[in-house]
Amino acid sequence: MQIIFPKQSAIDPDTMGVAFPVEVDGVRRRVLISTEALEDHFGGDHNPDKKSVFEANRHIIEAKARQIIESGAQGDVLLRTAMF
């Protein structure tokens, strides 16, 4: 399985979490990390700029997304606080 994370991210206007793309075997999917996860595990409760919090911890967040995708998750992936 080939998993690639393009270096893009954006605030999701519906959830205020951070969304970022992933390509799994050439198919583009979307990953969203919740605001709560950013606040609970990555210092987002002290920084209102959730995108910068995401970028500072991108490698950890992408590793968790990779683990979930490799375990068989289909479609888009939502990373919640309990997953970290």
VENKAMO-V618986 format. One record per residue. RES is the residue in one letter. SS is DSSP state (A for helix, B for strand, O for the rest). Layout:
BEGIN
RES,SS  RES,SS
END
This chain:
BEGIN
M,O  Q,O  I,B  I,B  F,O  P,O  K,O  Q,O  S,O  A,B  I,B  D,O  P,O  D,O  T,O  M,O  G,O  V,B  A,B  F,B  P,B  V,B  E,B  V,B  D,O  G,O  V,B  R,B  R,B  R,B  V,B  L,B  I,B  S,O  T,A  E,A  A,A  L,A  E,A  D,A  H,A  F,O  G,O  G,O  D,O  H,O  N,O  P,O  D,O  K,A  K,A  S,A  V,A  F,A  E,A  A,A  N,O  R,A  H,A  I,A  I,A  E,A  A,A  K,A  A,A  R,A  Q,A  I,A  I,A  E,A  S,O  G,O  A,O  Q,O  G,O  D,O  V,B  L,B  L,B  R,O  T,A  A,A  M,A  F,O
END
